[in-house]
Amino acid sequence: MPGLLGKKIGMTSVFSADGKCIPCTVIEVGPCVVTQVKTVETDGYEALQLGFIEKKEKHTTKPLQGHFKKAGVAPQRHLAEFKGFEGEYKLGDTITVDLFADAEFVDVVGTSKGHGFQGVVKRHGFGGVGQSTHGQDDRLRAPGSIGACSYPAKVFKGMRMAGHMGNDRVTVQNLQVVKVMPENNLLVIKGSVPGYKGSILLIEK
């Protein structure tokens, strides 16, 4: 689906026409520059590679410097591919938040906040097992049995246990577009999106 790269600004709330307070996320979307046009003849599929946020040439590797010079654009900090664009785009073209002017819903892809190593109560919502008597006063947040016995004599993959929580790629689908502000490159959508303030997001129609 066609889309753009953006940066999470933060959350706010707006009032609807019927007076309801709607929690919203504000995203700075684009402007994104076309750094590569992929075609069926050369790459086997059609897509646009877009760049977001310029950076200095001295902070860019030599292979990427050549890639951006071929496109005739300044080095970009973030790159992503999107399919399904209507119309023809050339290298160096700029796509703005106006792409979502007629969109009612969008999908947002981001990286969730990392929480480090967490136990099963916080990570999976376990209620805790055992009791605070019979020598179990320090086992209230333990996971309990994990299912291994004489058969199958192993623990199946996917068992919910303590471990690394967050910092995963998360997609939130069908978020309602509340407002598009082209003058400030801002997109206001209903609800929350993954990631912290300033994190990079992929917004798709």
Phi and psi in degrees as a GROMACS rama.xvg file:
@    title "Ramachandran Plot"
@    xaxis  label "Phi"
@    yaxis  label "Psi"
@TYPE xy
-66.0824  146.355  PRO-2
-167.745  -174.829  GLY-3
-142.053  164.832  LEU-4
-90.8108  148.603  LEU-5
-150.893  174.398  GLY-6
-127.623  131.589  LYS-7
-71.8574  123.078  LYS-8
-91.6314  -43.1588  ILE-9
156.704  -166.991  GLY-10
-117.737  154.151  MET-11
-152.176  -170.239  THR-12
-142.148  145.531  SER-13
-129.597  158.844  VAL-14
-100.448  133.385  PHE-15
-79.9619  177.166  SER-16
-63.6736  -29.3473  ALA-17
-93.1732  11.8557  ASP-18
88.829  7.38809  GLY-19
-84.0717  141.834  LYS-20
-86.9624  120.281  CYS-21
-109.063  120.629  ILE-22
-71.5865  132.307  PRO-23
-134.734  155.126  CYS-24
-110.274  134.841  THR-25
-101.847  125.714  VAL-26
-124.384  131.257  ILE-27
-84.9637  109.764  GLU-28
-107.201  117.292  VAL-29
66.9457  -165.016  GLY-30
-69.9892  141.373  PRO-31
-108.004  142.587  CYS-32
-109.521  142.486  VAL-33
-78.5006  117.148  VAL-34
-104.574  -16.271  THR-35
-160.427  138.408  GLN-36
-112.067  114.091  VAL-37
-97.2356  134.069  LYS-38
-124.416  165.482  THR-39
-64.8067  -35.8096  VAL-40
-66.8689  -40.2385  GLU-41
-96.5176  -33.5226  THR-42
-120.94  -10.8947  ASP-43
91.3708  -6.07674  GLY-44
-157.288  164.677  TYR-45
-104.56  130.834  GLU-46
-165.874  163.605  ALA-47
-117.116  131.281  LEU-48
-94.8128  123.623  GLN-49
-113.606  144.921  LEU-50
-112.886  149.223  GLY-51
-139.768  131.738  PHE-52
70.4021  112.945  ILE-53
-72.1407  152.587  GLU-54
-139.662  168.059  LYS-55
-72.9729  149.301  LYS-56
-65.2924  -31.0313  GLU-57
-69.9061  -16.2053  LYS-58
-97.9256  12.6084  HIS-59
-115.112  136.749  THR-60
-67.8164  157.403  THR-61
-59.6294  -44.2575  LYS-62
-59.866  -39.7221  PRO-63
-72.1629  -32.4701  LEU-64
-59.1662  -43.1291  GLN-65
-66.2199  -36.2184  GLY-66
-63.1473  -43.9889  HIS-67
-73.186  -34.5903  PHE-68
-65.8506  -36.6851  LYS-69
-63.3139  -34.5211  LYS-70
-82.1033  -15.1432  ALA-71
74.244  33.1242  GLY-72
-128.693  165.349  VAL-73
-73.3821  154.369  ALA-74
-56.8653  138.349  PRO-75
-112.753  145.308  GLN-76
-79.1654  -35.5612  ARG-77
-128.947  138.843  HIS-78
-127.055  146.182  LEU-79
-157.763  153.588  ALA-80
-107.552  142.517  GLU-81
-135.914  141.719  PHE-82
-108.305  166.406  LYS-83
85.1646  16.1133  GLY-84
-71.893  137.627  PHE-85
-93.5586  143.993  GLU-86
88.3876  172.71  GLY-87
-102.418  134.613  GLU-88
-123.294  143.676  TYR-89
-113.553  165.682  LYS-90
-59.7766  133.148  LEU-91
92.4067  -9.45744  GLY-92
-65.87  147.798  ASP-93
-109.23  132.156  THR-94
-115.496  128.416  ILE-95
-109.287  -176.288  THR-96
-67.4188  -10.524  VAL-97
-59.0242  -16.9864  ASP-98
-57.4703  -29.6484  LEU-99
-99.6374  14.1399  PHE-100
-62.1972  -33.4426  ALA-101
-104.534  10.2391  ASP-102
-90.4089  135.333  ALA-103
-93.7282  -33.0359  GLU-104
-135.922  150.625  PHE-105
-136.773  158.939  VAL-106
-107.277  139.066  ASP-107
-122.058  128.996  VAL-108
-114.889  129.184  VAL-109
-153.524  179.854  GLY-110
-105.137  123.041  THR-111
-68.9617  160.755  SER-112
-64.0274  137.522  LYS-113
-85.5529  137.677  GLY-114
-119.62  8.3822  HIS-115
72.341  -157.069  GLY-116
-83.5935  120.346  PHE-117
-127.904  157.281  GLN-118
-82.4208  179.397  GLY-119
-71.6964  -26.5282  VAL-120
-68.2673  -45.9047  VAL-121
-79.3926  -38.3409  LYS-122
-75.7058  -40.1262  ARG-123
-121.626  -0.468368  HIS-124
78.2724  24.2472  GLY-125
-62.0234  147.347  PHE-126
-85.2854  -9.45643  GLY-127
89.4889  148.146  GLY-128
-125.959  174.508  VAL-129
80.8058  -173.663  GLY-130
-141.039  165.224  GLN-131
-87.917  24.4918  SER-132
-131.655  -178.699  THR-133
56.5462  38.9679  HIS-134
75.3529  16.8123  GLY-135
-112.064  28.4684  GLN-136
-71.5111  -13.64  ASP-137
-115.231  21.5587  ASP-138
-122.59  22.4402  ARG-139
-69.8469  -29.0309  LEU-140
-107.047  18.4751  ARG-141
-78.5436  153.489  ALA-142
-74.9499  -22.2777  PRO-143
84.5578  -155.774  GLY-144
-65.6507  141.846  SER-145
-109.6  9.88899  ILE-146
99.0356  -12.133  GLY-147
-74.5634  135.449  ALA-148
-149.012  -157.203  CYS-149
-61.098  -33.6837  SER-150
-138.042  127.976  TYR-151
-88.292  8.45705  PRO-152
60.4596  32.7934  ALA-153
-158.627  167.293  LYS-154
-102.503  125.602  VAL-155
-68.3183  149.313  PHE-156
-63.0846  145.588  LYS-157
91.6697  0.700586  GLY-158
-59.545  131.547  MET-159
-74.7202  113.406  ARG-160
-139.501  178.208  MET-161
-67.2712  150.679  ALA-162
168.255  -165.004  GLY-163
-67.0604  124.591  HIS-164
-113.804  131.14  MET-165
83.0475  -166.577  GLY-166
59.5047  39.2608  ASN-167
-114.949  156.642  ASP-168
-74.594  122.083  ARG-169
-125.596  136.703  VAL-170
-115.612  126.077  THR-171
-110.963  121.671  VAL-172
-101.716  155.304  GLN-173
57.0536  50.3686  ASN-174
-88.235  132.53  LEU-175
-75.7874  134.767  GLN-176
-82.499  118.652  VAL-177
-89.5476  -43.4992  VAL-178
-156.545  145.102  LYS-179
-118.829  125.069  VAL-180
-119.178  87.5879  MET-181
-62.5482  -30.2656  PRO-182
-64.6964  -25.9772  GLU-183
-116.149  8.68362  ASN-184
56.5343  39.1848  ASN-185
-112.217  145.063  LEU-186
-127.23  124.551  LEU-187
-107.597  120.405  VAL-188
-123.269  153.784  ILE-189
-78.0926  134.195  LYS-190
94.6958  -170.989  GLY-191
-107.042  160.016  SER-192
-129.629  155.819  VAL-193
-68.6874  152.677  PRO-194
107.176  167.849  GLY-195
-94.6823  173.172  TYR-196
-64.227  131.974  LYS-197
92.1795  -2.74522  GLY-198
-77.1229  155.92  SER-199
-88.2416  135.381  ILE-200
-125.395  154.69  LEU-201
-109.542  120.849  LEU-202
-111.058  121.858  ILE-203
-120.282  146.528  GLU-204
